[in-house]
Amino acid sequence: MIEEAARLETYLPLSYRTPKERDYIRFLWESFDTNVVHGKYQFAFLAYHMLVMSFVYFNIWQIRLIRPGPFETAMVGFSKDVEKNLMDATSPFVFSAVNERSVLRFLKLIQCDNAKIGTYAKLVDERNDTAHANGNIFFNSEDELARKVRDVLRTVDEIQRHSAPAIGEGYKAFLIAAQEPETRQHIDDAEQIEEVLVKELYMSASDIAFCRDYDIGGLVGEPGFAAIQSLHQKLADVYPRDDAVEAA
């Protein structure tokens, strides 16, 4: 069951901007694994849910960076203080300060409709039920937890599929901005990809798969197309195709 749950790693960032963020995700995985091993399945679910909400925050952070205009428009209804905090944020975890149901509405920006968002919100309700001192143990066996993990992963898969066009937009913008090696942040292609694309945009292995399959033919008219080709090839070299990721 732990192996199946680990598929979530495919959708979490390959690297983090700060050690604190990396350590937090590692802590949640360790909490999940430890509670499964000791049969504390309800607490394992809580840790897993926190990992899934982290995935949602990373996904919305990508939307914020790639589609800043629509993101700002989507904040209508939030208080001015919340709006300012979200626009000035330096970490995806700022979204944890916002009601989780409200945060989920940002997924409309990747064409998740109200019905789907309502389904996603039920995950929040289930987490709340298990987190309160209500005298109930909701997960009495590993099989029960495994069923819930499969349900959650279906939701993650769906959100990730919806994010593909936005990731394509972000990758296109990255390639265009980086086509002149002498003026970009890093001359070395691999370093430019790692620091500016993967780390800044919190790219996951699944995101990178979208980028690897991106058709750069539409950029042939760019003056630095040769550099774009070099970057695109370097991405494929540094992050080769993984059958497990492609099947996810």
Secondary structure, DSSP 8 states (H G I E B T S, - for coil): -HHHHGGGGGGSBSS-SSHHHHHHHHHHHHHHHHHHHTT-HHHHHHHHHHHHHHHHHHHHHHHHHH-HHHHHHTTTTS-HHHHHHHHH-SSGGGGGGS-HHHHHGGGGGGT--HHHHHHHHHHHHHHHHHHS-SS-----SHHHHHHHHHHHHHHHHHHHHHHHHHHHHHHHHHHHHTS-TTTSS-SSHHHHIIIIIIITTT-BHHHHHHHHT--GGGGTTSTTHHHHHHHHHHHHHHS---HHHHH-
